[in-house]
Amino acid sequence: PAQGYASAVAWAWILLFGTCVFSIIPILGCAMWLVAPVTIIISVILAITAINKGGTTQGVLILVASLLIVPVFVFIAPIITTAMFGEAVEQVETEQLEETGAPPAKPGWIEEIESPAPKGE
């Protein structure tokens, strides 16, 4: 068939796009550093399949995305989004400190406040 490579192309793009989307998630996106090599290898295999079945342009585009664009994106995106998330958390804590005059409550502090003082001391 003339479009025998269409499903290989579609799945390759789905894998690459999904890998990039999940790498944007702060903190969790760093796990994509472990998953991305697998999805990239599968995408390269699908690209070669597409090229062999007549989809030269799509196969080459997938190869370029798999070998150049996606690895760089997956490496940089989690770093940037996690830094932005950390900055946002710090901003909220700073605003809370300015409003209340007290630092944000930490789980350990709450336990210390709620536990009764030991007897005999």
N, C-alpha and C positions, 0 to 999 in steps of 0.2 A: 504493500500500500504506500501511497505517496506521503501520508502523514504518520507513518509507523513510529516516528520519533517523538510525536507530540506528548505522549504520557511521560517519557523519560525527561523531556524538557520541563514539563509542568511540575513533576516531583522534585527535580533539581532546584527549581526556583522556590518551591514551597519549603524545602529544607533550608536553603540559604536565607530566605526571608525570615523563617521561624527562628533560626539561629541568631540572626541580628536582633529580632524583636525581644527575645528572651535575654539577650546580653545587655539590654538597656535597663533592666530591673536592678535597682540599687542593691548592693551586697549579694543577692542571689545571682546576679548576672556574672559574677566571678566564677560560678560553677560552669558556665559555658566554656571556660578555658579548657575544661576536661571533655566536654561534649562536642565542641566545634571541630576538632580534628576528625572525628568519626563522620560527622555530617559533611565535612569538606571532601573527605575521601569518597564517600558515596556520591556526592555531586559530581566529582571528577569522573567517576565511572559512568554516571548517567550522561555526562557531557560527551564522553568518548562514544557511548552507545548512540547518542543522537547524531554525532558526526558520521559514524559508520552507516547510519540509516538514511543519510541525506540531509540532515539538518545542520549543515556546516556553520551557518551564521549563528544560530541559537547555541550550538555546541561550543563555539569559540567564545561567545559572550559568557556562557556559564563557566568555562575554564578561566577566563579573566577574572570574573567575580569570585570564583572559588579560590584562586591562587593569589590574588592581589587585594581585592577590595574587602571581602569578608574577613580574612584573618586580621587585617589592620583594624577594621571596625570592632571586631569581637575583642581585640586586645585593649583598645582605647575606651570604648563605651562604658564598661563597668567601672573603670577608674573615674571617669568624669561624673557619671550618675551617682556613684557612691560618695564622691566628694561633695556634690551638690546636696545630697540627702543629709550628710553630716553637717554641712553649713546651715541647712534649714533647721535641723534639730538644735544646733547651737544658738541660732537666732531666736527660736521659741524659748529656750532656757534663759537667754539674756533678757528677753521681754518679760518673762515671768519674774526674774530677779528684780528688774526695774519697777514692776508693778507692786510686788508684795514686799520687797525688801529682804526676802529670804530666798535662799537657793532652792532649786527644785527638789522636791522630795525624792529620795532614793529608797529603794526597797529595804535596805539594811537599816536606814534611819527610822523608818516606820516601825519595824520590829522592835527596835530599841526603845522607842517612845511608848509603845503599847505594852511591853512586858513590864510587870511590876518589879520594883527594886528588890534585890535579894534581902531576906530578913537576917538580922544578926550583924549587919555591917553598918 
